[in-house]
Amino acid sequence: MPAPEPQREVAEFLARITGQGVVETHISLVFLGADEALKLKKAVDLGFLDFSSLEARARLTQHEHALNAPHAPGLYLGAIPITRAPDSALRLGGDGPALDWVLCMRRLPPDAFLDAAPPLPPRGLDALADAVAALHDTAPRITTGGDMLRTISGNRDAGLGAGLPPARVQAWFAAAMARRDALHDWLLSRARAGFRRRCHGDLHLGNLCLLDGAPTPFDALEFDDELATIDIGYDLAFLLMDLDQRWGRAAANRVMNRWVARNGDAAMLRAMPLWLSLRAFIRAHVAGRRGDDALPLLHAAMTYLDAPAPRLLAIGGLQGTGKSTLARAVAPALGAAPGALVLRSDEIRKRLAGAPPEAPLPETTYTPETSTAVMAEQRAMAAAALAAGHAVIADAVFLRAEERDAITALHPRFTGIWLEAPLDVLRARIAARHDDASDATIAVLDTTAARDPGPITWRRIHADASAEAQLRKTLDLPPPAPP
């Protein structure tokens, strides 16, 4: 629909001063200029949002700017009133009474939006996860509520209203409610522990962009703070579901693992099947309302709830054997969506030290005591994820027999892999490393190689180009998906 009648004059004015077209949604008009875009909220009342009054549009335009500007300061330029000059002409800004409000934003090229951009490379996916983790880290904590009854019931009603097959909607609702009932007390405990926050609320690829080359969240849900006050894992799940459906499971797995590497929240995986299912179901009824084919997303919503049993894989070996590369390669195919949680000891060490994964730590921090703490944290996170029903890959040197015994004992469905390669090959690999979580040097490798690891009972695999195929055969996993 075009601008409602009371906004026609304002809309014509904005179209005239920008001059490069208008992008319309059911709730807003975005007027495109050469360098800026002006977003006008439509004076509509859709039940779940109400922009019909000037007061509401003023408040929510300013609220939208306040929510988004801290995470995208170069994108959000201000909330600006439209006023009438003494000569009766409209103008942007001014001191007179506001006729309406616009959100002024920097205009980006169409391919800057991630739903229209090609898939990001691995480092770009890491940066994307870092941006989301930073958003969640600063989000205000809300320690009450969180049982998700309203969310599930409301989406059931929306699915029926969108014309989705009633029997399939009711089947999804029953399965989702069974999951929710089993998680009820845990969800409330997550809120009390500070994991329920005023989040983005609409964190899919269409609301992420490349801002000066950096993945950046924008357009956080502004019209209902309650809808956006959710568990940070549920906020993340929208992005993971969208990545899984658009870019493939490997992209979703990489983002999930990087996010957990930054904040240590492995326990959130307990609700991931429900959260992914909900996000897919939301997309399904939105597609149905638009007249698009909703059945693939409805099928995905049911499939996410049918999670396979967890299993534990540990990959050990000297520095440079490719443990992390191998773990990342097989993780998307292992266990429940979006694949196994990879617990890399190098990343855990950095998080415990309060450093980003690629930040080098001083040699003085590599003490027996810190190494013991790192391995204990890896086991604790693995135990939490396994108890949540999620597959885990533990990635560490595992030089000491007691470390191998401790990780082996965590779960009955355990597979241990020991990677091997000639020392000269490992030295060359370490010399070529850059921007990696491992601080190992050739000297560290040589020192480790001189130590006796004791009897190795894990399956030995040569760390060459065939390692992934050997591991997939061992685990009975399918070949990797084509890029």
C-alpha positions as CSV (number, residue, x, y, z in Angstrom):
1,M,0.0,0.0,0.0
2,P,1.2,3.6,-0.6
3,A,1.5,6.2,2.2
4,P,-1.8,6.5,4.1
5,E,-3.8,9.7,3.3
6,P,-2.6,11.8,6.3
7,Q,1.0,11.2,5.2
8,R,0.7,11.9,1.5
9,E,2.1,15.4,1.7
10,V,5.1,14.2,3.8
11,A,5.7,11.3,1.5
12,E,5.6,13.5,-1.7
13,F,8.0,15.9,0.0
14,L,10.5,13.1,0.9
15,A,10.3,11.6,-2.6
16,R,11.1,15.0,-4.0
17,I,14.1,15.8,-1.9
18,T,15.6,12.3,-2.2
19,G,14.8,11.6,-5.8
20,Q,16.1,8.1,-6.3
21,G,13.2,5.9,-5.6
22,V,11.2,4.4,-2.8
23,V,11.4,1.0,-1.1
24,E,8.1,0.0,0.4
25,T,7.2,-2.6,3.1
26,H,4.0,-3.2,4.9
27,I,5.1,-0.9,7.7
28,S,7.4,1.6,6.2
29,L,8.5,3.7,3.2
30,V,12.3,4.2,2.6
31,F,13.1,7.1,0.4
32,L,16.4,6.7,-1.4
33,G,18.8,9.6,-2.0
34,A,22.3,9.7,-3.4
35,D,24.0,9.2,0.0
36,E,21.2,8.8,2.5
37,A,18.0,7.0,3.0
38,L,15.0,8.3,4.9
39,K,12.7,5.8,6.6
40,L,9.1,6.8,7.3
41,K,6.9,4.6,9.4
42,K,3.4,4.2,7.9
43,A,0.5,5.4,9.9
44,V,-1.0,1.9,10.2
45,D,-2.3,-0.3,13.0
46,L,-1.7,-4.0,12.3
47,G,-2.6,-5.3,15.8
48,F,0.9,-6.5,16.6
49,L,2.2,-2.9,16.0
50,D,0.5,0.5,16.0
51,F,2.1,3.4,14.1
52,S,-1.2,5.2,13.6
53,S,-0.6,8.1,15.9
54,L,2.1,10.8,15.4
55,E,3.2,10.3,19.0
56,A,3.8,6.6,18.4
57,R,5.8,7.3,15.2
58,A,7.9,9.9,16.9
59,R,8.6,7.7,19.9
60,L,9.4,4.6,17.9
61,T,11.5,6.4,15.3
62,Q,13.7,7.8,18.1
63,H,13.7,4.4,19.9
64,E,14.8,2.7,16.7
65,H,17.7,5.0,16.4
66,A,18.7,4.6,20.0
67,L,18.6,0.8,19.7
68,N,20.6,0.5,16.5
69,A,23.1,3.4,16.5
70,P,25.4,1.9,19.1
71,H,26.0,-1.2,16.9
72,A,26.0,0.6,13.6
73,P,27.1,4.2,14.3
74,G,28.1,4.9,10.7
75,L,24.7,3.7,9.4
76,Y,22.2,5.4,11.7
77,L,22.5,9.2,11.3
78,G,19.6,10.4,13.4
79,A,15.8,10.6,14.0
80,I,14.7,13.8,12.3
81,P,11.3,15.6,12.4
82,I,9.5,16.9,9.3
83,T,8.3,20.4,10.1
84,R,6.5,23.2,8.2
85,A,8.5,26.4,7.5
86,P,6.8,29.9,7.9
87,D,6.2,29.9,4.1
88,S,4.2,26.7,4.5
89,A,6.8,24.5,2.8
90,L,7.9,21.3,4.4
91,R,11.4,20.8,5.6
92,L,13.7,18.2,7.1
93,G,14.4,19.3,10.7
94,G,13.5,22.7,11.9
95,D,12.0,24.1,15.2
96,G,8.4,24.0,14.4
97,P,5.8,21.3,15.4
98,A,6.6,17.9,13.9
99,L,4.3,16.7,11.2
100,D,6.0,13.4,11.1
101,W,9.4,11.7,11.8
102,V,12.0,9.9,9.7
103,L,15.0,7.8,10.5
104,C,18.0,9.1,8.5
105,M,20.4,6.4,7.4
106,R,23.5,6.1,5.3
107,R,22.5,4.6,1.9
108,L,24.2,1.3,1.2
109,P,24.5,-0.6,-2.1
110,P,22.0,-3.4,-2.5
111,D,24.7,-6.1,-2.3
112,A,25.7,-4.8,1.1
113,F,22.8,-6.6,2.7
114,L,23.6,-10.2,3.5
115,D,20.4,-11.7,2.2
116,A,21.4,-10.3,-1.2
117,A,25.2,-10.8,-0.9
118,P,27.1,-14.0,-1.8
119,P,28.0,-16.2,1.2
120,L,30.7,-14.9,3.4
121,P,34.0,-16.7,3.6
122,P,35.0,-18.4,6.9
123,R,36.7,-15.3,8.3
124,G,33.7,-13.2,7.4
125,L,31.5,-15.7,9.2
126,D,33.7,-15.3,12.3
127,A,33.4,-11.6,12.1
128,L,29.6,-12.0,11.8
129,A,29.5,-14.1,14.9
130,D,31.7,-11.6,16.7
131,A,29.3,-8.8,15.9
132,V,26.4,-10.7,17.2
133,A,28.2,-11.8,20.4
134,A,29.2,-8.2,21.0
135,L,25.5,-7.1,20.6
136,H,24.4,-9.8,23.1
137,D,27.2,-8.9,25.5
138,T,25.9,-5.3,26.0
139,A,22.2,-6.1,25.8
140,P,20.2,-5.2,29.0
141,R,19.4,-8.2,31.1
142,I,15.8,-9.1,32.0
143,T,15.7,-11.7,34.7
144,T,12.0,-12.6,34.7
145,G,9.8,-14.5,32.3
146,G,11.0,-16.5,29.4
147,D,8.7,-19.6,29.3
148,M,7.9,-19.0,25.5
149,L,4.2,-20.0,25.8
150,R,3.1,-16.8,24.2
151,T,5.6,-17.1,21.4
152,I,4.6,-20.7,20.5
153,S,0.9,-20.1,20.8
154,G,1.0,-16.9,18.9
155,N,2.9,-18.4,16.0
156,R,0.5,-21.3,15.9
157,D,-2.3,-18.8,15.5
158,A,-0.3,-16.9,12.9
159,G,0.3,-20.1,10.9
160,L,-3.4,-20.9,10.8
161,G,-4.2,-17.3,9.9
162,A,-1.7,-17.5,7.0
163,G,-3.4,-20.5,5.6
164,L,-0.8,-23.1,6.4
165,P,-2.2,-26.7,6.4
166,P,-4.1,-26.9,9.7
167,A,-3.1,-30.5,10.5
168,R,0.5,-29.7,10.0
169,V,0.3,-26.6,12.0
170,Q,-1.3,-28.5,14.9
171,A,1.3,-31.3,14.7
172,W,4.1,-28.7,14.9
173,F,2.4,-26.9,17.8
174,A,2.0,-30.2,19.7
175,A,5.7,-31.1,19.1
176,A,6.9,-27.6,20.0
177,M,4.8,-27.5,23.2
178,A,6.2,-30.8,24.3
179,R,9.7,-29.4,23.9
180,R,8.8,-26.2,25.7
181,D,7.2,-28.1,28.6
182,A,10.3,-30.2,29.1
183,L,12.4,-27.0,29.0
184,H,10.1,-24.8,31.1
185,D,12.0,-24.7,34.4
186,W,15.3,-24.5,32.5
187,L,14.2,-21.5,30.4
188,L,13.2,-19.6,33.5
189,S,16.5,-20.4,35.2
190,R,18.3,-19.1,32.1
191,A,16.4,-15.8,32.5
192,R,17.3,-15.6,36.2
193,A,21.0,-16.3,35.3
194,G,21.0,-13.3,32.9
195,F,20.7,-14.9,29.5
196,R,17.3,-13.3,28.8
197,R,18.0,-9.8,27.4
198,R,16.6,-7.0,25.3
199,C,18.0,-8.5,22.1
200,H,17.9,-7.6,18.4
201,G,14.7,-9.6,18.0
202,D,14.8,-10.0,14.2
203,L,18.3,-11.2,13.6
204,H,18.1,-12.7,10.1
205,L,20.4,-12.1,7.1
206,G,18.1,-9.3,5.8
207,N,18.9,-7.3,8.9
208,L,22.6,-7.7,8.7
209,C,24.8,-5.7,6.3
210,L,28.4,-5.2,5.4
211,L,29.2,-1.7,6.7
212,D,32.6,-0.6,5.5
213,G,33.4,-4.3,5.0
214,A,32.4,-5.4,8.5
215,P,29.2,-7.5,9.2
216,T,26.9,-5.3,11.2
217,P,23.4,-5.9,12.7
218,F,20.8,-3.2,12.0
219,D,17.0,-2.8,12.1
220,A,16.5,-4.3,15.5
221,L,12.8,-4.8,16.4
222,E,11.7,-1.5,17.9
223,F,7.9,-1.6,18.1
224,D,7.5,-4.1,20.9
225,D,10.2,-4.4,23.6
226,E,8.6,-7.5,25.0
227,L,8.8,-9.4,21.7
228,A,12.6,-8.6,21.6
229,T,13.2,-9.5,25.2
230,I,14.3,-13.1,24.7
231,D,17.1,-15.6,25.4
232,I,20.3,-14.7,23.6
233,G,20.3,-18.2,22.2
234,Y,16.8,-17.7,20.7
235,D,18.0,-14.4,19.1
236,L,21.0,-16.2,17.6
237,A,18.8,-19.0,16.4
238,F,17.1,-16.8,13.8
239,L,20.5,-16.2,12.2
240,L,21.5,-19.8,12.4
241,M,18.2,-21.0,10.8
242,D,18.5,-18.4,8.0
243,L,22.2,-19.4,7.4
244,D,21.2,-23.1,7.4
245,Q,18.4,-22.5,4.9
246,R,20.2,-20.0,2.6
247,W,24.0,-20.6,2.8
248,G,24.1,-24.2,4.1
249,R,24.8,-25.9,7.4
250,A,28.5,-25.3,7.3
251,A,28.0,-21.5,7.5
252,A,25.5,-21.9,10.4
253,N,27.9,-24.3,12.2
254,R,30.8,-21.9,11.9
255,V,28.8,-19.0,13.3
256,M,27.4,-21.0,16.1
257,N,30.9,-22.2,17.1
258,R,32.5,-18.8,16.9
259,W,29.6,-17.3,19.0
260,V,30.1,-20.0,21.7
261,A,33.9,-19.5,21.6
262,R,33.4,-15.8,22.4
263,N,30.9,-16.2,25.3
264,G,31.2,-19.9,26.5
265,D,27.4,-20.4,26.4
266,A,27.4,-24.1,25.4
267,A,24.4,-24.8,27.6
268,M,22.1,-22.8,25.3
269,L,22.2,-25.8,22.9
270,R,19.5,-27.5,25.1
271,A,16.8,-25.4,23.5
272,M,18.4,-25.1,20.0
273,P,16.0,-27.6,18.4
274,L,13.0,-25.7,19.7
275,W,14.5,-22.3,18.8
276,L,15.4,-23.2,15.3
277,S,12.0,-24.8,14.8
278,L,10.3,-21.6,15.9
279,R,12.3,-19.4,13.7
280,A,11.6,-21.7,10.7
281,F,7.9,-21.7,11.5
282,I,7.8,-17.9,11.7
283,R,9.4,-17.7,8.3
284,A,6.9,-20.3,7.0
285,H,3.8,-18.3,8.0
286,V,5.3,-15.1,6.7
287,A,5.9,-16.9,3.4
288,G,2.3,-18.2,3.5
289,R,0.9,-14.7,4.1
290,R,2.9,-13.4,1.0
291,G,1.6,-16.2,-1.1
292,D,5.0,-17.9,-1.4
293,D,5.6,-21.7,-1.0
294,A,5.7,-22.2,2.8
295,L,5.9,-26.0,2.8
296,P,9.8,-26.3,2.8
297,L,10.1,-24.1,5.8
298,L,7.2,-25.9,7.5
299,H,9.0,-29.2,6.9
300,A,12.2,-27.6,8.3
301,A,10.4,-26.5,11.4
302,M,9.4,-30.1,12.1
303,T,12.8,-31.5,11.2
304,Y,14.6,-29.3,13.6
305,L,12.6,-30.7,16.5
306,D,13.6,-34.3,15.5
307,A,17.2,-34.1,16.7
308,P,19.5,-37.1,16.6
309,A,21.1,-38.5,19.7
310,P,24.4,-36.8,20.8
311,R,27.9,-38.2,20.4
312,L,31.4,-37.1,21.4
313,L,34.4,-37.0,19.1
314,A,37.8,-36.0,20.4
315,I,40.7,-35.1,18.0
316,G,44.2,-35.1,19.4
317,G,47.7,-34.9,18.1
318,L,50.7,-32.6,18.0
319,Q,50.5,-29.0,17.0
320,G,50.1,-28.6,13.3
321,T,48.4,-31.9,12.6
322,G,45.2,-30.1,11.4
323,K,42.9,-30.9,14.3
324,S,40.9,-27.8,14.1
325,T,40.6,-27.9,10.3
326,L,39.4,-31.5,10.5
327,A,37.0,-30.7,13.3
328,R,35.4,-27.8,11.3
329,A,35.1,-30.0,8.2
330,V,33.1,-32.7,9.8
331,A,31.2,-30.7,12.5
332,P,28.3,-29.6,10.2
333,A,27.4,-33.3,9.5
334,L,27.5,-34.5,13.1
335,G,24.5,-34.5,15.4
336,A,21.6,-32.0,15.7
337,A,21.4,-28.8,13.6
338,P,23.4,-26.9,13.0
339,G,26.1,-29.5,13.6
340,A,28.5,-30.4,16.4
341,L,29.9,-27.9,18.9
342,V,33.6,-27.7,18.4
343,L,35.5,-27.0,21.6
344,R,39.0,-25.9,20.7
345,S,41.3,-25.7,23.7
346,D,43.2,-22.7,22.1
347,E,39.9,-20.7,21.9
348,I,38.9,-21.7,25.4
349,R,42.3,-20.5,26.7
350,K,41.8,-17.1,25.0
351,R,38.3,-16.7,26.4
352,L,39.4,-17.5,30.0
353,A,42.2,-15.0,29.6
354,G,39.7,-12.3,28.4
355,A,41.2,-12.1,24.9
356,P,39.8,-12.6,21.4
357,P,40.6,-15.9,19.8
358,E,43.3,-14.6,17.5
359,A,45.0,-12.3,20.1
360,P,48.4,-13.7,21.1
361,L,48.9,-14.4,24.8
362,P,52.3,-13.9,26.5
363,E,54.3,-17.0,27.1
364,T,54.0,-16.5,30.8
365,T,50.3,-17.4,30.6
366,Y,51.0,-20.9,29.4
367,T,51.5,-22.5,32.8
368,P,50.5,-26.0,34.0
369,E,47.8,-24.5,36.1
370,T,46.2,-22.6,33.2
371,S,46.4,-25.6,31.0
372,T,44.7,-27.7,33.6
373,A,42.0,-25.1,33.9
374,V,41.5,-25.0,30.1
375,M,41.1,-28.8,29.9
376,A,38.6,-28.7,32.8
377,E,36.6,-26.0,31.1
378,Q,36.6,-28.0,27.9
379,R,35.2,-31.0,29.7
380,A,32.6,-28.9,31.5
381,M,31.4,-27.3,28.3
382,A,31.3,-30.7,26.5
383,A,29.3,-32.2,29.4
384,A,26.8,-29.3,29.2
385,A,26.4,-29.7,25.5
386,L,26.1,-33.5,25.6
387,A,23.5,-33.3,28.4
388,A,21.6,-30.8,26.2
389,G,21.5,-33.5,23.5
390,H,24.1,-32.0,21.2
391,A,27.1,-33.5,19.5
392,V,30.5,-32.3,20.6
393,I,34.0,-32.3,19.0
394,A,36.8,-31.8,21.6
395,D,39.9,-30.4,19.9
396,A,43.2,-30.4,21.9
397,V,46.7,-31.9,21.9
398,F,45.5,-34.5,24.5
399,L,49.2,-35.4,25.1
400,R,48.6,-36.7,28.6
401,A,46.9,-40.1,29.1
402,E,44.8,-38.7,32.0
403,E,43.4,-36.0,29.6
404,R,42.4,-38.6,27.1
405,D,40.9,-40.8,29.8
406,A,38.9,-37.9,31.2
407,I,37.4,-36.9,27.8
408,T,36.7,-40.5,26.9
409,A,34.7,-41.1,30.1
410,L,32.3,-38.2,29.4
411,H,30.0,-40.1,27.1
412,P,29.3,-43.7,26.0
413,R,29.1,-42.7,22.3
414,F,32.7,-41.7,22.1
415,T,35.3,-41.8,19.2
416,G,38.9,-40.8,19.8
417,I,41.1,-39.8,16.8
418,W,44.9,-39.3,17.0
419,L,46.4,-37.4,14.1
420,E,50.0,-38.0,13.0
421,A,52.4,-36.4,10.5
422,P,56.2,-36.1,10.1
423,L,57.8,-33.4,12.2
424,D,59.1,-31.5,9.2
425,V,55.6,-31.3,7.8
426,L,54.3,-30.0,11.1
427,R,57.0,-27.4,11.4
428,A,56.2,-26.1,7.9
429,R,52.5,-25.8,8.8
430,I,53.2,-23.9,12.0
431,A,55.5,-21.5,10.2
432,A,52.8,-20.7,7.7
433,R,50.1,-20.0,10.3
434,H,48.7,-16.5,10.8
435,D,45.6,-15.0,12.5
436,D,45.1,-18.3,14.4
437,A,43.9,-19.0,17.9
438,S,47.0,-21.2,18.4
439,D,50.1,-19.5,19.8
440,A,52.2,-22.6,19.2
441,T,55.6,-22.0,17.7
442,I,58.1,-24.5,16.2
443,A,59.9,-24.5,19.5
444,V,56.7,-25.4,21.3
445,L,56.1,-28.2,18.8
446,D,59.5,-29.7,19.2
447,T,59.2,-29.6,23.0
448,T,55.8,-31.4,22.9
449,A,57.1,-33.9,20.4
450,A,59.9,-34.9,22.7
451,R,57.4,-35.9,25.5
452,D,56.1,-39.4,25.8
453,P,52.2,-39.4,25.4
454,G,52.0,-43.0,26.7
455,P,49.9,-45.6,25.0
456,I,47.6,-44.2,22.3
457,T,44.4,-46.2,22.2
458,W,42.5,-43.8,20.0
459,R,42.3,-44.5,16.2
460,R,45.4,-43.2,14.5
461,I,44.9,-41.2,11.2
462,H,47.6,-39.8,9.0
463,A,47.2,-36.0,8.9
464,D,47.2,-35.7,5.1
465,A,44.6,-35.0,2.4
466,S,42.8,-38.3,3.1
467,A,42.2,-37.5,6.8
468,E,38.7,-36.1,6.4
469,A,37.6,-39.0,4.2
470,Q,39.0,-41.5,6.8
471,L,37.2,-39.7,9.6
472,R,33.9,-39.6,7.8
473,K,34.1,-43.3,7.1
474,T,34.9,-43.9,10.8
475,L,31.9,-41.9,11.9
476,D,29.7,-43.1,9.0
477,L,29.1,-39.6,7.8
478,P,28.1,-38.6,4.3
479,P,30.6,-36.9,1.9
480,P,30.9,-33.1,2.3
481,A,28.3,-31.0,0.7
482,P,29.4,-29.2,-2.5
483,P,30.4,-25.6,-2.0
